[in-house]
Structures are given as C-alpha cells and as structure tokens.
Amino acid sequence: MWPGIFRLIVAACLLPMGLFGAAENSVLITNVTIHPVTAPEIQNGSVLVIDGKIAELGTSIAAREGARTVDGRGLHLYPGLINAATNVGLSEISSLRDTVDLDEIGPFNPELRAQIAYNPSSEHIAVTRASGITAVISLPGSGASGFGLASQGPGTIITGQGALMHLEGWTWEEAAVKPSAVVDMMFPQIQTVPRQIASFLGTEPRGYTELEKEYKQRLEQLSDFVERARRYEKAKAAGGPEFRADAKLEAMIPVIDGKTPLFVRAGKERAIKDAVAFADKQKVKIIIADPREIGSTGPLLKSHNIPVVLGKTFQLPLRDDDPYDAPYTLPNDFFKAGVKICFGTFDVEFARNVPFEAAQAAAFGLPRDEALKGLTINSAQILGVGDQLGSIERGKVADLILTDGDPLEAKTNIKQMFIAGREVSLESRHTREWEKWEKR
C-alpha cells in the first residue's frame, strides 16, 4: 500500500516539471517573415516548434497547449547560422597557455576529441551567439602548422576530431550535435619562409630542394599511417589473442570506412591537387579547408564532389602581385566552378564575424542567396547534418534567429535566438560593458 501511495506522490510532483520541460522548448512564432533558405520566403507566416523540433510552418497555424507564443510582427525568421571552422570552446585567452587546449605533440593525433575539451562556460560562446550563430565546428588544431611555417619543423599532420557543437548547454554532452564531425588534417606542403621571417624566428632559410625532400617524406609518412590503420582494422576484425588495441589507429577506422571526412587544410593550388590525389589513392572522403587560391582546381573538385570550407575574406591577398580583391572574389570563383562552399573563420576571437565574411563575398560577386546558404544549409550538408540543421523545414532541429533585417548586414540586430527550440540569452560581455558605460 505505502509503496503505491509513494509512487503516486512522486508522479504528482514530477508532472508539473514534465509540463514545464515540454513548454521550455515548444513555441509558436507568429506574424513573421520566414526565410526557410531551401524554399521561397513566407510572408506573415508562423512556425510551430514542439519539443525542440519544427512541427509546422505556414500562414495559418493554430496555437498548441504547452507552447508559448512569440509575436514576431515586423521581424524576420532565419535558420541559425553555422560557423564551419572555429576554435570556440577550446581557446579562451591566446596569451595564457593554460586557457588554450589546441595543438598536441606528435604528427598523428586522430584519437583526440575536441568535444571533451570543449568549455561550455567560455565567454566566446555568448559573444559568438550575438551574431546569430547557433552552432560551430570546434577544431582541435590552431592551423599554425598547416599553412605558413610547416616547413620549419615536423609539426602535426592529423590534429584530432572536430566536433559540431551547439552554442548552448550546461555541459559538453548537452552542446554536442555531432561529436566527431570531421578529422582535422594539416596537409603537408612546401612553404618557403622569407629570409626576414627566418631571421626573426632565429632560424636559417632553407633551400627548395631540402623543403621538397621533407615534403615527400611527410606525404609518405601520412600514407604509411593510413595503411597501418587499414591493417589494424583487418586485425581487429580477425580478433585473436595477439591483437592489441591502439587508440590512434582505432580513431582512423571511420575515416578509412568513408564515414568521417578528413578536414584537409590546403591553402595553395598544388596542395589542393595533392590532397585530391591522396584521397583518390586512399579512397577516403575529404573536405578542402581554408584554401587561399583556386587556380585550376575548380573542375577537379567539382568532378570529385569535394566541398570547400572557405576562410576569412577580410584578409590580404596570398601574393604581393595578386589583385587586391582576390580574397573577396575567391568564394564566387569556387561557386562559379560548381563547388559547394561554406564559411568558417578558423579562430575563436573573430568567430562572431563569419556572417560578414560571407557578406563581403556577396559584395564581390557571390549571389546573396548562396552567401546565406554558405552559413546555413551548405554548412549543414557539408558537415553531414543536412537532415537536422541549416534550414527551416518540418522535422528539423529548431535552431532559429529572429532579426530586424538581413543577418548578413552589420546593422541588423538579433532580437531572439532559439537553439533546439529553447530561447537563449543574447547577453554577453560586450552587452554588459555597453550597459555599464551607458549608465555612467
């Protein structure tokens, strides 16, 4: 008797909590201009979110019990933006080593997971959200050894597993969307260092012959590592008392099975071609990341259906004799070649600026709709979550932003944000400083 009564009391206490939990991520947004991205915009429309997912959208949607109503009159509703390459959650203050958890020692570290090092209390998360960004790829490598000074030392080739993270959640488990979205790779390349920089670093300039020899050695080292992973997978399947688990090789199995793409940082034309040749030989999927030029690689990438994650447009040209607007027009060059593109910033401090990197590309030829897709549906599809994120469609996770204008415009304000249907605060250290000094 008493156990039965006790269970009834507990159930009665938990019932209101259950109702509250359902309402917390269930909402009806009405009277808003909806920009689904994958379909024409809907004027004076409504979106119903139930339990964190988009249940209905259209012009005549009735309210549901347990779902609060948000009047979006005069506002615009877009899918949450995605920054496809950052170090958010892994680096706080670059000058304080204790707050930076990026590069590790050794050439191959595929077993390292950005997800478990992700700091959900990072100040950069709220700052990044303020620009309408609801999800990011958090990468375990800083990229310093992938482009620039790779030829000055052994460096890291495979840095670890990049995680697709929601910019909301008490723990990294809650924030994770796709824990192992990509395996980050600094593709070997020949990079000469000017005499002045070598002098500044306290090293001697190195000749091309020496650099090319080292480059070929690193390519061979990379191929050997992938082959070891294949032999390991076969040995694991065969079993036996002599089999010994290896965390590094274990982490490569999804790559060689084609389930997880290599996120290949290849800046120059030759490196891009070599990366495609490597992918063909090893039969692995790749994403070209942070290219600085297209050269003749457009048709090659299109024919292999290889997407590209573009870096910052607001930067200087690769070479002194390049046109001043080469970084601005590069996204349109890839688009015209038929290559699927999206955008990332490859850092933490400027992760919030990714909408404006895409906007700069739109100002220099990239169609505006394609610039928006490069922050939404293209990013989601390239990262393997196109069925979950990137557009406003039935059944997708309700990552939504309410704005008073185009999110690619610097003057636009993000009025409200929903991540998995749950409204998220737009307060950050920037807004707190503004309020502090405004009241002075």
N, C-alpha and C positions, 0 to 999 in steps of 0.2 A: 504493500500500500504506500508506504512512505517513499520508496524509490520512484514510484509512478508520479506522486504529487511533486516530488523534487524536479523530475524531468519537465513537468508542465510549467513549473515556476521558471525554470531556466529558459524554456522555449518562449514564454511570455516576455521575459526580459530581453531576449535576443531579437524578437520580432521587430520592435521599433528600429533596432540597429540595422537589421536587414533592409527595412524600407528606406532608411536614411542612405545606406550604401547604394541602393538602386538609384535613388534620386541624385546622388552625388555626381554620377557620370551619365545621367539621362537628361536631355534638354531639348527644347523646341526653339529654334532660332527663326523668327518670322520677319516679314516685311523687308527682306534684304536682297540685294543683287548678288546672285550666286554665280561664281566663276568655277565651274567644275574642272576646267583645263582640258578634259578629254571630250567635252561636248559644248554646244553653244551656251552662252550665259543665260540665266533665267532672271527676268526682272520681277521684282516684288514676290520673291519666292520664299520658301520655308524649307528648313532641314530638320528632320527629327532624328535625334540621337538616343538610342536605347542601349544601356549597359556598355557605353563606350564605343559603339559602332553605329554607322549611319544606317538607319532603318528605312527612311523615306526622304525624298526630296521632290519638290514641285511647287505649284502655286496654291493648292488647296489641301492643306494637311491639318487635320484636327489635333488638338492637344491630347496628350495621354496622361493618365493618372500616374503620379510619381515623377513626371518630367517637368522641371521648371521651365518657364517661358522667358526668352530673351528677345526684346523688341529691337531689331536691327535697322529700323527705319533710317534711310539715308546712308546706310553703310554698305560695304561690300564684304562678301564671304569668299575666302580663298582657302585651298588646302594649305596646311602648314608647310613652310619651306624646309628644304633639306640641304645642309652643307655636307658635301660628299667627301671631304678630306679635311680633318682638323686634328688638333691635339687636345681638344677640350676635355677636361676631367683628368688629364694626365700631367699637366703642367700649370703651375699657378704663378710663380714669380721666377722668370728665367735666370735671374742673377743669384737665386737662392737654390743651390743644388738639392737641398732636402725637400723642396716642393716640386721637383721635376722628376717624373718617372717615365723616361723615354728610352734612350738608347742603352743597349746592353753590350757586354764584351762578347766577341766571337763572331764569325761570319754567318752562322746559321742558327737562328733562334725561333723557329716556327711554333714552338710549344708555348711561347709567351703570349698571354692573352690580355689585351687592353681592357677587357670588360672587368676583370677582377682588380685592376689597379685604378679604375675609374672612381673619382671622388665626387659623389653626388652633392657635396656641400661647397663645391668650387664657386667662387664669386663670378667666374667667367660664364657659368651656365645661365644665370639670370640676365647678365649683360647681353649674351648672345640671343636669348629669347626675345629681347626687346625689339629686335629687327624682324620678328615674325618667324624665326627659325624654331621648329619644334623637334627636329631630330638631326643628329650629326653622326658621321663616321669618325670614331676616335681611333687614331693610328698610333702604334707603339714606337714608331721611328720619327725622329725630327727631320730627316731628309738631308741633313748636312753632308752625310757621306754618299748620298745618292747623286747629287749634282753639285759640282763645284770642286771639292777637294778630294774626291775619291781616289785620285791617283797619288795622293801624298801618303797613303798608308793602307793597311789591309782592309780596315773598315768592316761594316756589316753588310751582308747581301740580303738575307731574309731577317727582318726585324721582329716579326710576330704576327699575331692575328688582330686585325682591325675589327672593332665592334660597332654596330649600328645602335645608337643609344637615343632614347627619348630624353629631352631636356627637362625631365620631371621625374621625381621618385625619391623616396627616403633612402633606398639602398641601390647598389648597382644591379642587383637582381631585378628590382622593380623597373629600373630605367632601361634595361636591355630589350631591344627589339629583335636583333639578330646577333647573338654573341660572337660568332665567327663569320662575319660577312665576307671578309677578304683576308688573304695572307699578303702582308706588305713586303715588297721587294725593291731594293735599290739595284737596278740593273747595272752590271759592270759597263763602264765606258771609258774612253780615252779623254782625259781632260787636262790640257796643258795649263800650267799656272804661270802667269806673268812674273818676270824677274822681280818686280817691285813687291808683289804679294809674297813671293817665296822668301824674299829678304825680310819682310815684316814678320813672317812666321818662323824665321831663323833656320830655314832650310835652303838647300841648293836647287836651282832649276834643273829639271830632268829632261833629257832628250826624248824625241818622239819614239825612237827605236826601243828605248827602255820602257816607255809607257805602253807601247803596243804589246811588248812581250808580257808585261804584267797583266794587261787586259785579257790576253788569250789564256793566260794561266787561270785567271778568275772565272772566265767562261767555262773552262774545263772543270774547275773545282765545282761550279754550280751544277753542271751536267752530271758529274760523279755523285753529287749529293742526291739528286733526283733519282738516279739509278739505284743508289743504296736504298732509298725509300721504297722503290718497286720490289727489290729483293726482300726487304723487310716484310712488305705486305704478303708476299707469297709464303715466306717462312711462318708468318703469323697464322695464315690460313691452314698451313700444313700442321702446325702445332708441334708437339714433341717436347721431350724433356730438355733439349738443348736450346729451345727458344728463350730469348731474354728480351723483355720489354725495353723500348727505347723511346723516351718522350718526344725527342726531336723528330724521329722518323715516323712515330705514330701520328704526329700532327700533320705530316705531309700526305697521309692517305687520302683525305678529302680532296686534296689538290690533284693528285695523280689519277683519282677516280673521276675528276671533272665536276665535282660537286661544289668546290670552293675556288673562286678565281684568284689568280695572282694579281696583285695590285702593283703593276710594274711601273716604277718611276723611271721614265726615259725621256730626257729633255731634248736631245738632238735627233735629226733625221736618221743618222746611222744607227743610233741606239734603238730607235723605234723599229727599224728594219731588222736589226739583230734580235730584238725581243720577239718579233713575229716569227722569225726563223726558229728561234729557240722553242716557242710554243708549238710550232708545227712538228718539230722533231720530237718533242716530249709529249705531244698530244695533251696539252693542258689548256685550260681557259685563262685568258688574260684580259686585264683592263689596262690601257695605257694611261698613266697618271702624270700630270704636270708637264706636258710637252711644251717646249718653247718655240717650236717651229713645225711646219707641216711638210715642207719640201715636196717630194714626190710620193709621200706615204699615204695620201688620201685614198686612191684606188685600192691599195694594198689592204688598208684597214677595212674598207667597205666590203671587199671581196671575202675577207675573213670574218666579217660581222664582229669586229672588235670595237668596243666603245671607248670613249675618251673622257677622263675627268680633267677638266681644264683648271689651271691655277689662276693666279691673280692677273687681271687685265691691267690694273693700275701698277705697272712696273716699267722699267726701262727696256728697250729692245735688247735682244740677245747679243747682237754685234754692233760695233760702232757705226758701221755703214748700212745698217738696216733702216727702213723707214721709221720715222718717229712713232707711227701708229701701228706698228707691227703687232704688239701685244693686244691692241684694241680690236684689230680685224681678224686675229687668229681664230676665235670661235666661229666666225662666219665662214672662214676658209674651210674648216672641218665640216661645217654644216653643208656647204655647197658641194663638198666631196661625198656627201651621203653618209657621213659618220655620225652615230648617235653621241651626243655630248651632254655633259652636266658640269656643275661648277663646285669647286672647293677652294679653300684658302690655304690649306697645308700649314696652319699655325693655330695659335689659340687666341692671341691678343686681338687679331683682326677678324676672327671668325664671324663676328656680327655683320661684317661688311659684304658678305657674299651676295646679297641682293644687288648691291651697287656695282660689284664686279660684273654681274650679268647685265645690268643696265648700261654699263659702258660699252659692252659688246653690242647691245641693241642700238646704241647711238652710232656705231660704226659698221652697220650693215646687217647684223643678225636680226631676223624678224622678231618683233617683240614677243609674239606668242611662243617662239622657240626659246627665247631667253627665259620666259616663265616656266616652260616645260623643263628647261635645264636645272631648275631649282625644285621641281616637283615630280611629275610622272617619269621623266627621263632618269632622274636620280634614283627613284624607287626601282625602276626596271633594271637599271644597270647593277644595282646592289642586290637584286634578287628578291625584292619585296613589292613588286608592282601590283600584286594582288591584295596588298594590305594598305599601302600608303600612296601618296602622290597625287590623288585626285579626289573629287567629291562624288562618290558613287555608292550605291547601296552595298552594304556588306563590308565596306572598308572601315578601318580604324578612324575614329573621328578626331583627326588632327586638323584643327581649323583655326583660322585667324579672321577676326572682324576688323576691317580697316576703314579709314575715311577716304581712301584713294588707292592708287596703284602701288603695290608693295615694292616695286622697283624704283619708285620715286622717293628721294631723300626727305621730302616734306610730308610724306604720308605718315600717319600715326597708327600704331596698332592699338586698337581700342580694347579688344578682349582676345584671349587665346584659350583654346581648348586642346588638351593633349589626352588622347584616348577618352574623349568626352568630358573630361574633368577640367573645370576652369582653373587656369594657372595664373598666379600673381605676375604682374609685369613690373613689380618693384625690383630695383637693382641698386648697386652702389652709386650709379650715375643719378638715378632719380632721387636717392636720399641726399646726395650732395646738392642737387638742384634745389630741393625743398629747404635744405639747411641754409643756403646762401640767399634764397629768395626771401626768406623771412628776416634776414639780417637788418 
